[in-house]
């Protein structure tokens, strides 16, 4: 993994299945210190999606990642002290255009003589193919005078963000169930959202910046912490070099679950990414 995002580890391939493994801790991946939930560094949900797309691209390198479907965020990956998690990303090609991916980890037990602790973090399906260029269709919005996005990063208090995740710049809330925002590569990186032009899959920092707008809308709506639960589908149409404008809309609120539709575009009006059914749950 790199300083600002996830990458895959060593791979073992057998009978149509691939398994990528790598040890992850706060020393090897210090960017995790910039995403802290209740005093513990946590692997971001959007980065799990990024790993899924990387694995699928490694399995089918002659295809592009078009979308993800039926993503479930099962259990968060927490980090404590210097203990490492052995991350495993298992991928299987179900047909020529779909790859199913599961992400899990294991860690040493707190006491000798006990078995290793195993956890499942996420699972989903990745759709592969050839991306079709999109024409401009969205207006470029003027955020002059809009509120500072730093206000949203301070909500909720249980979550703290550091420089690796500070992509939001300005926001407006035109209606209680809507949120508009503008985001840029964290730290104003000159290399844009993708640090390496040959990097497989989707840039995790871009996914995280866009989905955070939906997450923030959930926090504003309920004035409490929410946690990611599932993502029905997502499409990435282009990877811009700089600013992205984002619109999030709440489509359903029921039994402590909030569901959002999130769309984003670049300053030329071209579609960047589209997320359907991004669902979070309220923390009691």
C-alpha angles and dihedrals in degrees: 000000000000130000094264105030150004130285135174127266134214115331135220116189124193134160096343096317128107127198122191117194133186138156113241127192139146093271097051093041108028093167086080087073086068093063110058125167118189091344094309127103109242131194104243119245092230089056089056088057088049090054090050091056092046091053093048091050091051090051093048104025094168091062134068124234106252101173151327127241139193096008115179122193100209107173134354120247107232125190126209131185112319097324113128130220117218101223118207124190111190118193131183128182105230093181137346092283106032133066123188114212134190127186123203140153142204132203139187115271119253090244134037117256095037124107122257116272113247126195135177113220108177145345134190148131128267122210117214133194142098119319117232118218114249125221121225112277108149128077119241105242126218111232095183108141093011120139121275111261088220086082089066093048088059089059123115103025092216091069125064125190127201132197095286090066104034100109101132118099112167137001144186130193106210092177136007092260097041137073131184122194144162121223134186134189108290113266091012090277112200089212091062126220095327113061093191121038090212094050110128124233128006123331105257093208090058092049091048094049093051097043091047088069090060090044091052091051088056092051092048092048096052102022090225141086118289128191128208115258110168146342117215095197144335136191128198112202102171142359109226124202097228145356121022126192118216135198120192124187128184109231101177141013117186137146095348094313122114122194126198142191111213126189129177138186140179128247090270090059096251119144113254107176139348124201124191125189100008099173128191130179128222118247109230 
